[in-house]
Amino acid sequence: MGYRVVSLAYDDVEQQPEICIMLLRMLLSRFEVSGQQADLPKLALKSTLLQAVQLGRPIRPKDVEAQLGVNHRTAVRYLQQLCDLGAVVRGGAVYLSAGSLLR
């Protein structure tokens, strides 16, 4: 990763502190985590549920792996979380969406 050296003249800090603060914020904003990145697991769950409903057949962890590009354990965890929420029901190695049970 390395270090980034930033030099600010003392005169600039003394006479124009707002500009120095703005430049430092611009530099450091690259390393902040945005709010959208924090919501990725929630988005993945929504995408998995949508896929389960649209598939028209029981959804497997392999289907989630292919759709989201995640590993097997993550796919199983997403399906288990949906199961805990009552959105899908586990039936052996596959998961059924709650909507398909009503058909």
N, C-alpha and C positions, 0 to 999 in steps of 0.2 A: 504494500500500500504506500509506504513512504511518507514523507513529510512535505508539506507545502509551506513555503516561507512567504509571509506577507510583510512588506515594509510600508509603514506609514510615517510620514514626516511629522515631527512633534508640532510644527507650526500648523499643519493641516488639521491635526486633531484638536488643537487649541482654537483655531479660527473657524473651522468648518466641521464641527463634530457630526452634524446630521449626514453629511455626505460620506464621512468615514463609516458611520454606522450602516448606512445604506449599502456601501460596497462590501462590508463584512457580512451583512445579511445575505447579499447575493452570492457571495462565495460559500457560505455555510449552508445555504438552502439546498444545495446539491446533496447533502448528506442527511437531510431530514426525511423521515418516513411520512409519506402523505397519507391522508385519511382513506384514500381509495385502496391503498395496498393493505391496510388493516382489515378491509371488508372482503378480501379475496376468499376466505373460507366460507363466508355467508353466500357469496356469489356462486361458489362451487356447489354448495348444497342446493341452491335454487336451480342451477343448471342440471344437476343430477335428478332432481324431482321432475323437472320438465321433460327430461329424456325418458324417465320411467313412465310418465303418462303418455308420451307420444309414441313410444316403441310399440305398444299394442301387444306385448308379450312380457313375460317376467324379465326383469333386468338382472344381469349378472355383474359381478365386480369387473369382469373383463370388458364389459360394455362401457363402464365408467372410466376404466383405464384408457380405452381408445378415445373416448370423447374428450376427456380433460387432460390426457397426457400425464397422469400421475401413476405412482407405483401401486402394486396390488394392496398393500396394507392401508394406504391412504384411501383407496377406492372402497375397501371394506369399512373403514372408519366412517366415511361419508354416508354409506348405506345404513350403517348401524345408528348414526345420529338421526337419520330420517326415520328409522324404525322407532327410536326413542321418542320422537316427536309425534308418532302415530301416522305419518304420511305414507309409509310403506310397511308391509308385513313380510316377515321372513318366512320362506317356505323351503327349507332345506338349504341348498346352495344358491338359490335365487331369491329375489325380493319381488313382491307384487305391490304395485301402487294401490293405495286405498281406493282410488276411483275404479280400478279394474275389478275389484271385489263386488261392486254394485251392479256390474253388467250381467 
